[in-house]
Amino acid sequence: MRPLGPGERPRRRQIVLAHVAGAWYLHRVEAIEGERVQIANERGRINGWTHRRNVAGVVVWIDNFPARG
């Protein structure tokens, strides 16, 4: 995982560590609207919206494979 750089925005379908509604989630970015990011799991459950500043980082490597996106 790596932190987002200054001014960097998460992209749709990236896996991120984000703080949403009082909990931390390691989930996929489902949608982006302006400064808001919607987080969802791989089963289709939407966990909610959060501000871009609440995204702590993006996953760059998964079990010996580079993360897509």
Distance bins in CASP14 RR format, pairs under 12 A and 6 or more apart:
PFRMAT RR
TARGET T0000
AUTHOR 0000-0000-0000
RMODE 2
METHOD distances of the structure
MODEL  1
1 14 0 0 0 0 0 1 0 0 0 0 0
1 15 0 0 0 0 1 0 0 0 0 0 0
1 16 0 0 0 0 1 0 0 0 0 0 0
1 17 1 0 0 1 0 0 0 0 0 0 0
1 18 0 0 0 0 0 1 0 0 0 0 0
1 26 0 0 0 0 1 0 0 0 0 0 0
1 55 0 0 0 0 0 1 0 0 0 0 0
1 56 0 0 0 0 1 0 0 0 0 0 0
1 57 1 0 1 0 0 0 0 0 0 0 0
1 58 1 0 0 1 0 0 0 0 0 0 0
1 59 1 0 1 0 0 0 0 0 0 0 0
1 60 1 0 0 1 0 0 0 0 0 0 0
1 61 0 0 0 0 1 0 0 0 0 0 0
1 62 0 0 0 0 0 1 0 0 0 0 0
1 67 0 0 0 0 1 0 0 0 0 0 0
2 8 0 0 0 0 1 0 0 0 0 0 0
2 10 0 0 0 0 0 1 0 0 0 0 0
2 14 0 0 0 0 0 1 0 0 0 0 0
2 15 0 0 0 0 0 1 0 0 0 0 0
2 16 0 0 0 0 0 1 0 0 0 0 0
2 17 0 0 0 0 0 1 0 0 0 0 0
2 55 0 0 0 0 0 1 0 0 0 0 0
2 56 0 0 0 0 0 1 0 0 0 0 0
2 57 1 0 0 1 0 0 0 0 0 0 0
2 58 1 0 0 1 0 0 0 0 0 0 0
2 59 0 0 0 0 1 0 0 0 0 0 0
2 60 1 0 1 0 0 0 0 0 0 0 0
2 61 0 0 0 0 1 0 0 0 0 0 0
2 67 0 0 0 0 0 1 0 0 0 0 0
3 10 0 0 0 0 0 1 0 0 0 0 0
3 16 0 0 0 0 0 1 0 0 0 0 0
3 17 0 0 0 0 1 0 0 0 0 0 0
3 53 0 0 0 0 0 1 0 0 0 0 0
3 55 0 0 0 0 1 0 0 0 0 0 0
3 56 1 0 0 1 0 0 0 0 0 0 0
3 57 1 0 1 0 0 0 0 0 0 0 0
3 58 0 0 0 0 1 0 0 0 0 0 0
3 59 0 0 0 0 0 1 0 0 0 0 0
3 60 0 0 0 0 0 1 0 0 0 0 0
4 10 1 0 0 1 0 0 0 0 0 0 0
4 11 0 0 0 0 0 1 0 0 0 0 0
4 14 0 0 0 0 0 1 0 0 0 0 0
4 16 0 0 0 0 1 0 0 0 0 0 0
4 17 0 0 0 0 0 1 0 0 0 0 0
4 18 0 0 0 0 0 1 0 0 0 0 0
4 29 0 0 0 0 0 1 0 0 0 0 0
4 37 0 0 0 0 0 1 0 0 0 0 0
4 52 0 0 0 0 1 0 0 0 0 0 0
4 53 0 0 0 0 1 0 0 0 0 0 0
4 54 0 0 0 0 0 1 0 0 0 0 0
4 55 1 0 1 0 0 0 0 0 0 0 0
4 56 1 0 0 1 0 0 0 0 0 0 0
4 57 1 0 1 0 0 0 0 0 0 0 0
4 58 1 0 0 1 0 0 0 0 0 0 0
4 59 0 0 0 0 0 1 0 0 0 0 0
4 60 0 0 0 0 0 1 0 0 0 0 0
5 52 0 0 0 0 0 1 0 0 0 0 0
5 53 0 0 0 0 0 1 0 0 0 0 0
5 55 0 0 0 0 0 1 0 0 0 0 0
5 56 0 0 0 0 0 1 0 0 0 0 0
5 57 0 0 0 0 1 0 0 0 0 0 0
5 58 0 0 0 0 1 0 0 0 0 0 0
6 52 0 0 0 0 0 1 0 0 0 0 0
6 53 0 0 0 0 0 1 0 0 0 0 0
7 35 0 0 0 0 0 1 0 0 0 0 0
7 52 0 0 0 0 1 0 0 0 0 0 0
7 53 0 0 0 0 0 1 0 0 0 0 0
7 55 0 0 0 0 0 1 0 0 0 0 0
8 14 0 0 0 0 0 1 0 0 0 0 0
8 16 0 0 0 0 0 1 0 0 0 0 0
8 52 0 0 0 0 1 0 0 0 0 0 0
8 53 0 0 0 0 0 1 0 0 0 0 0
8 55 0 0 0 0 1 0 0 0 0 0 0
8 57 0 0 0 0 1 0 0 0 0 0 0
8 58 0 0 0 0 1 0 0 0 0 0 0
9 16 0 0 0 0 0 1 0 0 0 0 0
9 29 0 0 0 0 1 0 0 0 0 0 0
9 32 1 0 0 1 0 0 0 0 0 0 0
9 33 0 0 0 0 0 1 0 0 0 0 0
9 34 0 0 0 0 1 0 0 0 0 0 0
9 35 0 0 0 0 1 0 0 0 0 0 0
9 36 0 0 0 0 0 1 0 0 0 0 0
9 37 0 0 0 0 1 0 0 0 0 0 0
9 51 0 0 0 0 0 1 0 0 0 0 0
9 52 1 0 0 1 0 0 0 0 0 0 0
9 53 0 0 0 0 0 1 0 0 0 0 0
9 55 0 0 0 0 1 0 0 0 0 0 0
9 57 0 0 0 0 0 1 0 0 0 0 0
9 58 0 0 0 0 0 1 0 0 0 0 0
10 16 1 0 1 0 0 0 0 0 0 0 0
10 17 0 0 0 0 0 1 0 0 0 0 0
10 18 0 0 0 0 1 0 0 0 0 0 0
10 27 0 0 0 0 0 1 0 0 0 0 0
10 28 0 0 0 0 1 0 0 0 0 0 0
10 29 1 0 1 0 0 0 0 0 0 0 0
10 30 0 0 0 0 0 1 0 0 0 0 0
10 31 0 0 0 0 0 1 0 0 0 0 0
10 32 1 0 0 1 0 0 0 0 0 0 0
10 34 0 0 0 0 0 1 0 0 0 0 0
10 35 0 0 0 0 0 1 0 0 0 0 0
10 36 0 0 0 0 0 1 0 0 0 0 0
10 37 1 0 1 0 0 0 0 0 0 0 0
10 38 0 0 0 0 0 1 0 0 0 0 0
10 39 0 0 0 0 1 0 0 0 0 0 0
10 50 0 0 0 0 0 1 0 0 0 0 0
10 51 0 0 0 0 0 1 0 0 0 0 0
10 52 1 0 0 1 0 0 0 0 0 0 0
10 53 0 0 0 0 0 1 0 0 0 0 0
10 54 0 0 0 0 0 1 0 0 0 0 0
10 55 1 0 1 0 0 0 0 0 0 0 0
10 56 0 0 0 0 0 1 0 0 0 0 0
10 57 1 0 0 1 0 0 0 0 0 0 0
10 58 1 0 0 1 0 0 0 0 0 0 0
10 59 0 0 0 0 0 1 0 0 0 0 0
10 69 0 0 0 0 0 1 0 0 0 0 0
11 28 0 0 0 0 0 1 0 0 0 0 0
11 29 1 0 0 1 0 0 0 0 0 0 0
11 30 0 0 0 0 0 1 0 0 0 0 0
11 31 0 0 0 0 0 1 0 0 0 0 0
11 32 1 0 0 1 0 0 0 0 0 0 0
11 37 0 0 0 0 1 0 0 0 0 0 0
11 52 0 0 0 0 0 1 0 0 0 0 0
11 55 0 0 0 0 0 1 0 0 0 0 0
11 58 0 0 0 0 1 0 0 0 0 0 0
11 67 0 0 0 0 0 1 0 0 0 0 0
11 68 0 0 0 0 0 1 0 0 0 0 0
11 69 1 0 0 1 0 0 0 0 0 0 0
12 28 0 0 0 0 1 0 0 0 0 0 0
12 29 1 0 1 0 0 0 0 0 0 0 0
12 30 1 0 0 1 0 0 0 0 0 0 0
12 31 1 0 0 1 0 0 0 0 0 0 0
12 32 1 0 0 1 0 0 0 0 0 0 0
12 33 0 0 0 0 0 1 0 0 0 0 0
12 37 0 0 0 0 1 0 0 0 0 0 0
12 38 0 0 0 0 1 0 0 0 0 0 0
12 39 0 0 0 0 0 1 0 0 0 0 0
12 40 0 0 0 0 0 1 0 0 0 0 0
12 68 0 0 0 0 0 1 0 0 0 0 0
12 69 0 0 0 0 1 0 0 0 0 0 0
13 27 0 0 0 0 0 1 0 0 0 0 0
13 28 1 0 0 1 0 0 0 0 0 0 0
13 29 1 0 0 1 0 0 0 0 0 0 0
13 30 0 0 0 0 1 0 0 0 0 0 0
13 31 0 0 0 0 0 1 0 0 0 0 0
13 32 0 0 0 0 0 1 0 0 0 0 0
13 37 0 0 0 0 0 1 0 0 0 0 0
13 38 0 0 0 0 0 1 0 0 0 0 0
13 39 0 0 0 0 0 1 0 0 0 0 0
13 40 0 0 0 0 0 1 0 0 0 0 0
13 42 0 0 0 0 0 1 0 0 0 0 0
13 58 0 0 0 0 0 1 0 0 0 0 0
13 59 0 0 0 0 0 1 0 0 0 0 0
13 67 0 0 0 0 0 1 0 0 0 0 0
13 68 1 0 0 1 0 0 0 0 0 0 0
13 69 1 0 0 1 0 0 0 0 0 0 0
14 26 0 0 0 0 0 1 0 0 0 0 0
14 27 0 0 0 0 1 0 0 0 0 0 0
14 28 1 0 0 1 0 0 0 0 0 0 0
14 29 1 0 1 0 0 0 0 0 0 0 0
14 30 0 0 0 0 0 1 0 0 0 0 0
14 32 0 0 0 0 0 1 0 0 0 0 0
14 37 0 0 0 0 1 0 0 0 0 0 0
14 39 0 0 0 0 0 1 0 0 0 0 0
14 40 0 0 0 0 0 1 0 0 0 0 0
14 55 0 0 0 0 1 0 0 0 0 0 0
14 57 0 0 0 0 1 0 0 0 0 0 0
14 58 1 0 1 0 0 0 0 0 0 0 0
14 59 1 0 0 1 0 0 0 0 0 0 0
14 60 0 0 0 0 1 0 0 0 0 0 0
14 62 0 0 0 0 0 1 0 0 0 0 0
14 67 1 0 0 1 0 0 0 0 0 0 0
14 68 0 0 0 0 1 0 0 0 0 0 0
14 69 1 0 1 0 0 0 0 0 0 0 0
15 25 0 0 0 0 0 1 0 0 0 0 0
15 26 1 0 0 1 0 0 0 0 0 0 0
15 27 1 0 0 1 0 0 0 0 0 0 0
15 28 1 0 1 0 0 0 0 0 0 0 0
15 29 1 0 0 1 0 0 0 0 0 0 0
15 30 0 0 0 0 0 1 0 0 0 0 0
15 39 0 0 0 0 1 0 0 0 0 0 0
15 40 0 0 0 0 0 1 0 0 0 0 0
15 41 0 0 0 0 0 1 0 0 0 0 0
15 42 0 0 0 0 1 0 0 0 0 0 0
15 55 0 0 0 0 0 1 0 0 0 0 0
15 57 0 0 0 0 1 0 0 0 0 0 0
15 58 1 0 0 1 0 0 0 0 0 0 0
15 59 1 0 1 0 0 0 0 0 0 0 0
15 60 0 0 0 0 1 0 0 0 0 0 0
15 61 0 0 0 0 0 1 0 0 0 0 0
15 62 1 0 0 1 0 0 0 0 0 0 0
15 66 0 0 0 0 0 1 0 0 0 0 0
15 67 1 0 0 1 0 0 0 0 0 0 0
15 68 0 0 0 0 1 0 0 0 0 0 0
15 69 0 0 0 0 1 0 0 0 0 0 0
16 24 0 0 0 0 0 1 0 0 0 0 0
16 25 0 0 0 0 1 0 0 0 0 0 0
16 26 1 0 0 1 0 0 0 0 0 0 0
16 27 1 0 0 1 0 0 0 0 0 0 0
16 28 1 0 0 1 0 0 0 0 0 0 0
16 29 1 0 1 0 0 0 0 0 0 0 0
16 30 0 0 0 0 0 1 0 0 0 0 0
16 32 0 0 0 0 0 1 0 0 0 0 0
16 37 1 0 0 1 0 0 0 0 0 0 0
16 38 0 0 0 0 0 1 0 0 0 0 0
16 39 1 0 0 1 0 0 0 0 0 0 0
16 40 0 0 0 0 0 1 0 0 0 0 0
16 47 0 0 0 0 0 1 0 0 0 0 0
16 50 0 0 0 0 1 0 0 0 0 0 0
16 52 0 0 0 0 0 1 0 0 0 0 0
16 54 0 0 0 0 1 0 0 0 0 0 0
16 55 1 0 1 0 0 0 0 0 0 0 0
16 56 1 0 0 1 0 0 0 0 0 0 0
16 57 1 0 1 0 0 0 0 0 0 0 0
16 58 1 0 1 0 0 0 0 0 0 0 0
16 59 1 0 0 1 0 0 0 0 0 0 0
16 60 0 0 0 0 0 1 0 0 0 0 0
16 67 0 0 0 0 0 1 0 0 0 0 0
16 69 0 0 0 0 0 1 0 0 0 0 0
17 23 0 0 0 0 0 1 0 0 0 0 0
17 24 1 0 0 1 0 0 0 0 0 0 0
17 25 1 0 0 1 0 0 0 0 0 0 0
17 26 1 0 1 0 0 0 0 0 0 0 0
17 27 0 0 0 0 1 0 0 0 0 0 0
17 28 0 0 0 0 0 1 0 0 0 0 0
17 29 0 0 0 0 0 1 0 0 0 0 0
17 37 0 0 0 0 0 1 0 0 0 0 0
17 39 0 0 0 0 1 0 0 0 0 0 0
17 50 0 0 0 0 0 1 0 0 0 0 0
17 54 0 0 0 0 1 0 0 0 0 0 0
17 55 1 0 0 1 0 0 0 0 0 0 0
17 56 1 0 1 0 0 0 0 0 0 0 0
17 57 1 0 1 0 0 0 0 0 0 0 0
17 58 1 0 0 1 0 0 0 0 0 0 0
17 59 1 0 0 1 0 0 0 0 0 0 0
17 60 0 0 0 0 0 1 0 0 0 0 0
18 24 1 0 0 1 0 0 0 0 0 0 0
18 25 1 0 1 0 0 0 0 0 0 0 0
18 26 0 0 0 0 1 0 0 0 0 0 0
18 27 1 0 0 1 0 0 0 0 0 0 0
18 28 0 0 0 0 0 1 0 0 0 0 0
18 29 0 0 0 0 1 0 0 0 0 0 0
18 30 0 0 0 0 0 1 0 0 0 0 0
18 32 0 0 0 0 0 1 0 0 0 0 0
18 36 0 0 0 0 0 1 0 0 0 0 0
18 37 1 0 0 1 0 0 0 0 0 0 0
18 38 0 0 0 0 1 0 0 0 0 0 0
18 39 1 0 1 0 0 0 0 0 0 0 0
18 40 0 0 0 0 0 1 0 0 0 0 0
18 41 0 0 0 0 0 1 0 0 0 0 0
18 47 0 0 0 0 1 0 0 0 0 0 0
18 48 0 0 0 0 1 0 0 0 0 0 0
18 49 0 0 0 0 0 1 0 0 0 0 0
18 50 1 0 1 0 0 0 0 0 0 0 0
18 51 0 0 0 0 1 0 0 0 0 0 0
18 52 0 0 0 0 1 0 0 0 0 0 0
18 53 0 0 0 0 0 1 0 0 0 0 0
18 54 1 0 1 0 0 0 0 0 0 0 0
18 55 1 0 1 0 0 0 0 0 0 0 0
18 56 1 0 0 1 0 0 0 0 0 0 0
18 57 1 0 0 1 0 0 0 0 0 0 0
18 58 0 0 0 0 1 0 0 0 0 0 0
18 59 0 0 0 0 0 1 0 0 0 0 0
19 25 1 0 0 1 0 0 0 0 0 0 0
19 26 0 0 0 0 0 1 0 0 0 0 0
19 27 0 0 0 0 0 1 0 0 0 0 0
19 37 0 0 0 0 0 1 0 0 0 0 0
19 39 0 0 0 0 1 0 0 0 0 0 0
19 47 0 0 0 0 0 1 0 0 0 0 0
19 48 0 0 0 0 0 1 0 0 0 0 0
19 49 0 0 0 0 0 1 0 0 0 0 0
19 50 1 0 0 1 0 0 0 0 0 0 0
19 51 0 0 0 0 1 0 0 0 0 0 0
19 52 0 0 0 0 0 1 0 0 0 0 0
19 53 0 0 0 0 1 0 0 0 0 0 0
19 54 1 0 1 0 0 0 0 0 0 0 0
19 55 0 0 0 0 1 0 0 0 0 0 0
19 56 1 0 0 1 0 0 0 0 0 0 0
19 57 0 0 0 0 0 1 0 0 0 0 0
20 26 0 0 0 0 0 1 0 0 0 0 0
20 27 0 0 0 0 1 0 0 0 0 0 0
20 29 0 0 0 0 0 1 0 0 0 0 0
20 30 0 0 0 0 0 1 0 0 0 0 0
20 36 0 0 0 0 0 1 0 0 0 0 0
20 37 0 0 0 0 1 0 0 0 0 0 0
20 38 0 0 0 0 1 0 0 0 0 0 0
20 39 1 0 1 0 0 0 0 0 0 0 0
20 40 0 0 0 0 0 1 0 0 0 0 0
20 41 0 0 0 0 0 1 0 0 0 0 0
20 45 0 0 0 0 0 1 0 0 0 0 0
20 46 0 0 0 0 1 0 0 0 0 0 0
20 47 1 0 1 0 0 0 0 0 0 0 0
20 48 1 0 1 0 0 0 0 0 0 0 0
20 49 1 0 0 1 0 0 0 0 0 0 0
20 50 1 0 1 0 0 0 0 0 0 0 0
20 51 0 0 0 0 1 0 0 0 0 0 0
20 54 1 0 0 1 0 0 0 0 0 0 0
20 55 0 0 0 0 1 0 0 0 0 0 0
20 56 0 0 0 0 0 1 0 0 0 0 0
21 38 0 0 0 0 0 1 0 0 0 0 0
21 39 0 0 0 0 1 0 0 0 0 0 0
21 46 0 0 0 0 0 1 0 0 0 0 0
21 47 1 0 0 1 0 0 0 0 0 0 0
21 48 1 0 0 1 0 0 0 0 0 0 0
21 49 0 0 0 0 1 0 0 0 0 0 0
21 50 1 0 0 1 0 0 0 0 0 0 0
21 51 0 0 0 0 0 1 0 0 0 0 0
21 54 0 0 0 0 0 1 0 0 0 0 0
22 39 0 0 0 0 0 1 0 0 0 0 0
22 47 0 0 0 0 0 1 0 0 0 0 0
22 48 0 0 0 0 0 1 0 0 0 0 0
22 50 0 0 0 0 1 0 0 0 0 0 0
22 54 0 0 0 0 1 0 0 0 0 0 0
23 39 0 0 0 0 0 1 0 0 0 0 0
23 47 0 0 0 0 1 0 0 0 0 0 0
23 48 0 0 0 0 0 1 0 0 0 0 0
23 50 0 0 0 0 0 1 0 0 0 0 0
23 54 0 0 0 0 0 1 0 0 0 0 0
24 39 0 0 0 0 0 1 0 0 0 0 0
24 47 0 0 0 0 0 1 0 0 0 0 0
24 50 0 0 0 0 0 1 0 0 0 0 0
24 54 0 0 0 0 1 0 0 0 0 0 0
24 55 0 0 0 0 0 1 0 0 0 0 0
24 56 1 0 0 1 0 0 0 0 0 0 0
24 57 0 0 0 0 0 1 0 0 0 0 0
25 37 0 0 0 0 0 1 0 0 0 0 0
25 38 0 0 0 0 0 1 0 0 0 0 0
25 39 1 0 1 0 0 0 0 0 0 0 0
25 40 0 0 0 0 1 0 0 0 0 0 0
25 41 1 0 0 1 0 0 0 0 0 0 0
25 42 0 0 0 0 0 1 0 0 0 0 0
25 45 0 0 0 0 0 1 0 0 0 0 0
25 46 0 0 0 0 0 1 0 0 0 0 0
25 47 1 0 1 0 0 0 0 0 0 0 0
25 48 0 0 0 0 1 0 0 0 0 0 0
25 49 0 0 0 0 0 1 0 0 0 0 0
25 50 0 0 0 0 1 0 0 0 0 0 0
25 54 0 0 0 0 0 1 0 0 0 0 0
25 55 0 0 0 0 0 1 0 0 0 0 0
25 56 0 0 0 0 0 1 0 0 0 0 0
25 57 0 0 0 0 0 1 0 0 0 0 0
26 39 0 0 0 0 1 0 0 0 0 0 0
26 40 0 0 0 0 0 1 0 0 0 0 0
26 41 0 0 0 0 1 0 0 0 0 0 0
26 42 0 0 0 0 0 1 0 0 0 0 0
26 47 0 0 0 0 0 1 0 0 0 0 0
26 55 0 0 0 0 0 1 0 0 0 0 0
26 56 0 0 0 0 1 0 0 0 0 0 0
26 57 0 0 0 0 1 0 0 0 0 0 0
26 58 0 0 0 0 0 1 0 0 0 0 0
26 59 1 0 0 1 0 0 0 0 0 0 0
26 62 0 0 0 0 0 1 0 0 0 0 0
26 67 0 0 0 0 0 1 0 0 0 0 0
27 37 0 0 0 0 0 1 0 0 0 0 0
27 38 0 0 0 0 1 0 0 0 0 0 0
27 39 1 0 1 0 0 0 0 0 0 0 0
27 40 1 0 0 1 0 0 0 0 0 0 0
27 41 1 0 1 0 0 0 0 0 0 0 0
27 42 0 0 0 0 1 0 0 0 0 0 0
27 43 0 0 0 0 0 1 0 0 0 0 0
27 44 0 0 0 0 1 0 0 0 0 0 0
27 45 0 0 0 0 1 0 0 0 0 0 0
27 46 0 0 0 0 1 0 0 0 0 0 0
27 47 1 0 0 1 0 0 0 0 0 0 0
27 48 0 0 0 0 1 0 0 0 0 0 0
27 50 0 0 0 0 0 1 0 0 0 0 0
27 55 0 0 0 0 0 1 0 0 0 0 0
27 57 0 0 0 0 0 1 0 0 0 0 0
27 58 0 0 0 0 0 1 0 0 0 0 0
27 59 0 0 0 0 0 1 0 0 0 0 0
28 37 0 0 0 0 0 1 0 0 0 0 0
28 38 0 0 0 0 1 0 0 0 0 0 0
28 39 1 0 0 1 0 0 0 0 0 0 0
28 40 1 0 1 0 0 0 0 0 0 0 0
28 41 1 0 0 1 0 0 0 0 0 0 0
28 42 1 0 0 1 0 0 0 0 0 0 0
28 43 0 0 0 0 0 1 0 0 0 0 0
28 44 0 0 0 0 1 0 0 0 0 0 0
28 45 0 0 0 0 0 1 0 0 0 0 0
28 46 0 0 0 0 0 1 0 0 0 0 0
28 47 0 0 0 0 1 0 0 0 0 0 0
28 48 0 0 0 0 0 1 0 0 0 0 0
28 55 0 0 0 0 0 1 0 0 0 0 0
28 58 0 0 0 0 0 1 0 0 0 0 0
28 59 0 0 0 0 1 0 0 0 0 0 0
28 67 0 0 0 0 0 1 0 0 0 0 0
28 68 0 0 0 0 0 1 0 0 0 0 0
28 69 0 0 0 0 0 1 0 0 0 0 0
29 36 0 0 0 0 0 1 0 0 0 0 0
29 37 1 0 1 0 0 0 0 0 0 0 0
29 38 1 0 0 1 0 0 0 0 0 0 0
29 39 1 0 0 1 0 0 0 0 0 0 0
29 40 0 0 0 0 1 0 0 0 0 0 0
29 41 0 0 0 0 0 1 0 0 0 0 0
29 46 0 0 0 0 0 1 0 0 0 0 0
29 47 0 0 0 0 0 1 0 0 0 0 0
29 48 0 0 0 0 0 1 0 0 0 0 0
29 49 0 0 0 0 0 1 0 0 0 0 0
29 50 0 0 0 0 0 1 0 0 0 0 0
29 52 0 0 0 0 0 1 0 0 0 0 0
29 55 0 0 0 0 1 0 0 0 0 0 0
29 57 0 0 0 0 0 1 0 0 0 0 0
29 58 0 0 0 0 1 0 0 0 0 0 0
29 59 0 0 0 0 0 1 0 0 0 0 0
29 69 0 0 0 0 1 0 0 0 0 0 0
30 36 0 0 0 0 0 1 0 0 0 0 0
30 37 0 0 0 0 1 0 0 0 0 0 0
30 38 1 0 1 0 0 0 0 0 0 0 0
30 39 1 0 0 1 0 0 0 0 0 0 0
30 40 1 1 0 0 0 0 0 0 0 0 0
30 41 0 0 0 0 1 0 0 0 0 0 0
30 42 0 0 0 0 0 1 0 0 0 0 0
30 43 0 0 0 0 0 1 0 0 0 0 0
30 44 0 0 0 0 1 0 0 0 0 0 0
30 45 0 0 0 0 1 0 0 0 0 0 0
30 46 1 0 0 1 0 0 0 0 0 0 0
30 47 0 0 0 0 1 0 0 0 0 0 0
30 48 0 0 0 0 1 0 0 0 0 0 0
30 49 0 0 0 0 1 0 0 0 0 0 0
30 50 0 0 0 0 0 1 0 0 0 0 0
31 37 1 0 0 1 0 0 0 0 0 0 0
31 38 1 0 1 0 0 0 0 0 0 0 0
31 39 0 0 0 0 1 0 0 0 0 0 0
31 40 0 0 0 0 1 0 0 0 0 0 0
31 46 0 0 0 0 1 0 0 0 0 0 0
31 47 0 0 0 0 0 1 0 0 0 0 0
31 48 0 0 0 0 1 0 0 0 0 0 0
31 49 0 0 0 0 1 0 0 0 0 0 0
31 50 0 0 0 0 0 1 0 0 0 0 0
32 38 1 0 0 1 0 0 0 0 0 0 0
32 39 0 0 0 0 0 1 0 0 0 0 0
32 49 0 0 0 0 1 0 0 0 0 0 0
32 50 0 0 0 0 0 1 0 0 0 0 0
32 51 0 0 0 0 0 1 0 0 0 0 0
32 52 0 0 0 0 1 0 0 0 0 0 0
32 55 0 0 0 0 0 1 0 0 0 0 0
33 48 0 0 0 0 0 1 0 0 0 0 0
33 49 1 0 0 1 0 0 0 0 0 0 0
33 50 0 0 0 0 0 1 0 0 0 0 0
33 51 0 0 0 0 0 1 0 0 0 0 0
33 52 0 0 0 0 0 1 0 0 0 0 0
34 49 0 0 0 0 0 1 0 0 0 0 0
34 51 0 0 0 0 1 0 0 0 0 0 0
34 52 1 0 0 1 0 0 0 0 0 0 0
35 49 0 0 0 0 0 1 0 0 0 0 0
35 50 0 0 0 0 1 0 0 0 0 0 0
35 51 1 0 1 0 0 0 0 0 0 0 0
35 52 1 0 1 0 0 0 0 0 0 0 0
35 53 1 0 0 1 0 0 0 0 0 0 0
35 54 0 0 0 0 0 1 0 0 0 0 0
35 55 0 0 0 0 0 1 0 0 0 0 0
36 48 0 0 0 0 1 0 0 0 0 0 0
36 49 1 0 1 0 0 0 0 0 0 0 0
36 50 1 0 0 1 0 0 0 0 0 0 0
36 51 1 0 0 1 0 0 0 0 0 0 0
36 52 1 0 0 1 0 0 0 0 0 0 0
36 53 0 0 0 0 0 1 0 0 0 0 0
36 54 0 0 0 0 1 0 0 0 0 0 0
36 55 0 0 0 0 0 1 0 0 0 0 0
37 46 0 0 0 0 0 1 0 0 0 0 0
37 47 0 0 0 0 0 1 0 0 0 0 0
37 48 0 0 0 0 1 0 0 0 0 0 0
37 49 1 0 0 1 0 0 0 0 0 0 0
37 50 1 0 1 0 0 0 0 0 0 0 0
37 51 1 0 0 1 0 0 0 0 0 0 0
37 52 1 0 1 0 0 0 0 0 0 0 0
37 53 0 0 0 0 1 0 0 0 0 0 0
37 54 1 0 0 1 0 0 0 0 0 0 0
37 55 1 0 0 1 0 0 0 0 0 0 0
37 56 0 0 0 0 0 1 0 0 0 0 0
37 57 0 0 0 0 0 1 0 0 0 0 0
37 58 0 0 0 0 0 1 0 0 0 0 0
38 44 0 0 0 0 0 1 0 0 0 0 0
38 45 0 0 0 0 0 1 0 0 0 0 0
38 46 1 0 0 1 0 0 0 0 0 0 0
38 47 0 0 0 0 1 0 0 0 0 0 0
38 48 1 0 1 0 0 0 0 0 0 0 0
38 49 1 0 1 0 0 0 0 0 0 0 0
38 50 0 0 0 0 1 0 0 0 0 0 0
38 51 0 0 0 0 0 1 0 0 0 0 0
38 52 0 0 0 0 0 1 0 0 0 0 0
38 55 0 0 0 0 0 1 0 0 0 0 0
39 45 0 0 0 0 1 0 0 0 0 0 0
39 46 1 0 0 1 0 0 0 0 0 0 0
39 47 1 0 1 0 0 0 0 0 0 0 0
39 48 1 0 1 0 0 0 0 0 0 0 0
39 49 1 0 0 1 0 0 0 0 0 0 0
39 50 1 0 0 1 0 0 0 0 0 0 0
39 51 0 0 0 0 0 1 0 0 0 0 0
39 52 0 0 0 0 0 1 0 0 0 0 0
39 54 0 0 0 0 1 0 0 0 0 0 0
39 55 0 0 0 0 1 0 0 0 0 0 0
39 56 0 0 0 0 0 1 0 0 0 0 0
40 46 1 0 1 0 0 0 0 0 0 0 0
40 47 1 0 0 1 0 0 0 0 0 0 0
40 48 1 0 0 1 0 0 0 0 0 0 0
40 49 0 0 0 0 0 1 0 0 0 0 0
40 50 0 0 0 0 0 1 0 0 0 0 0
41 47 1 0 0 1 0 0 0 0 0 0 0
41 48 0 0 0 0 0 1 0 0 0 0 0
48 54 0 0 0 0 0 1 0 0 0 0 0
49 55 0 0 0 0 0 1 0 0 0 0 0
50 56 0 0 0 0 0 1 0 0 0 0 0
52 58 0 0 0 0 0 1 0 0 0 0 0
57 67 0 0 0 0 0 1 0 0 0 0 0
58 66 0 0 0 0 0 1 0 0 0 0 0
58 67 1 0 0 1 0 0 0 0 0 0 0
58 68 0 0 0 0 0 1 0 0 0 0 0
58 69 0 0 0 0 1 0 0 0 0 0 0
59 65 0 0 0 0 0 1 0 0 0 0 0
59 66 0 0 0 0 1 0 0 0 0 0 0
59 67 1 0 1 0 0 0 0 0 0 0 0
59 68 0 0 0 0 1 0 0 0 0 0 0
59 69 0 0 0 0 1 0 0 0 0 0 0
60 66 1 0 0 1 0 0 0 0 0 0 0
60 67 1 0 1 0 0 0 0 0 0 0 0
60 68 0 0 0 0 0 1 0 0 0 0 0
60 69 0 0 0 0 1 0 0 0 0 0 0
61 67 1 0 0 1 0 0 0 0 0 0 0
61 68 0 0 0 0 0 1 0 0 0 0 0
62 68 0 0 0 0 1 0 0 0 0 0 0
62 69 0 0 0 0 0 1 0 0 0 0 0
END
